[in-house]
């Protein structure tokens, strides 16, 4: 008798035609075939349990309803499987609401979208409750549910699906381009997305998934409700079910076409904005014990103790002595090399800094020139240049001292950071860390799942390979910064199609720190990594190449954390920056810049990179 009690599932049989139209588009976009599996599943159920003559015996109505709920329970399990890896609705929409300005949110009508989606998801949760309690649920309750879903009231699922499509897809009878196109116009410059936990591409991808998933839930409830109404002899509802099927099919394709038009234009770049509060060691790291502003008299910078040159002529020298134990005896002497000396004025007051990371807090010359930020000083020393035999002026110069000390933190590990390919792991995030005196690239890894999925529970930060801390300057696995080798290359490295990110490392090329990525081929449908085919990708250009890299200038830099406002990305492909001191005028050249952003770059939800 079982075949008699479930043949009404035939109301859903026409939905299989969506597969042929939607699947090709979804695969062409690289989007998870959200809902296609559900359509196939429904069609399979019908094929297995519905006989050709399919005569319904009304006296078996309770069995029919229970069987239908059982089948929909299996469909809900399939739907939950598809949901894995899709960002939660409340999380995604709230992120957008917080990150975008009010005028933008109004233009996108995000409040309407959030209300519409939330209503359908809440009602589907009730539907799942009925599925789980199908043996006890009353027929009257299901009939009331079905009437609510299919009514023409503004809060019905039927009406909510209409509103959802009106928000998401272009309207041929108005100037509204649809939510996807409008959002694409707004976020192309990425100005408003610094606070998001994903790239513009992933944001649009997940937003479409939320809309598509909501549409599927609404459509499933709608067809179930028509079955319940038919079972309870409230009408035939074949025409209504057919109309719903055609509407679902057409609107699903329209939404896919809408997102297909904008998704290729979306940037895949993901970056972190500046935190509200900067904390060294947590949100940023500093290179220390490297180049620093240093006051030295020219009499102590040549082998003959003369004053016949100008400060600007001392582009490279060392401290040769301490003439008559003057100012040189009152400060920490530069034990390394001295570069780029300048003369500001003959006489000055120098505020010696109590910080072990600085030599001076400020310098005030007698002509009024101020270097650094003036303030109270507990150790202020008068420094005066002098004349020797009337003709020679022994000038105090402000130079840059490059010295390696026990406190120096200028070392970069060249060891690769690799995901555990044998365990099916891929890179899902990265950040810079400092262990002792050494900077490392650290990766976050997680187990790969089919069709772009990531097992969130397996996600963890992998400890970088340790490096012997003795004799760092001669260790081939370490890049030691110096005046001559202090550049970092700026590149955008992209994995070839069909590859995922599985490793990162720094290398030294032409005296520059240069990033390499390891990528590994993957089978999209199974998530299988082809471990023996991994390759490394990098940009080998140097300033001496046929297409030379260009220096990204840092003009009159101050201590980065003093900035009022937010930093913006201004680096481009094939550029490089040099680690240097802050401006003499703003900070007496006491701090090595740039600071290194230590915030993790880890999109949420995780995805293949």
Protein Blocks (a to p, Z undefined) as FASTA:
>chain_A
ZZmmmmmmmmmmmmmmmmmmmmmmmmmnopacehjlmmmmmmmmmmmmmcfklpacfklm
mmmmmmmmmmmmmmmmmmmmmmgopacfklmmmmmmmmpcfklmmmnommmmmmmmmmmm
mmmmmmmmmmmmmmmpcfklmmmmmmmmmmcbfkbmklmmmmmmmmmpccfkbcbebjkl
mmmmmmmnommmmmpcbdfklmmmmmmmmmmmmmmmmmmmmmmmmmmmmmnonajklmmm
mmmmmmmmmmmmmmmmmmmmmmmmpcfbdcddddfbdcehklpccdehiacdddddfklm
cfnopakbcfklmmbccdfbdehhimklmpccdfbdcehiadfbfbdcddddfbfkbmbf
bdcdfkopagdjddddfbdcddddddeehlaccdddddddddddfklccbccfbdcdddf
knopacfbdcdddehjaccdddddddddeehiacfklgccdddddddfehkllmmkbccd
dfklocdcdddddddehiacfbdcdddeehiacdddddddddfklopacfklgccdddfb
dfkbmbdcdddddehiadfklpgcjdddfbdehiacddddddfklnoopaccddddfbdc
dddddddZZ
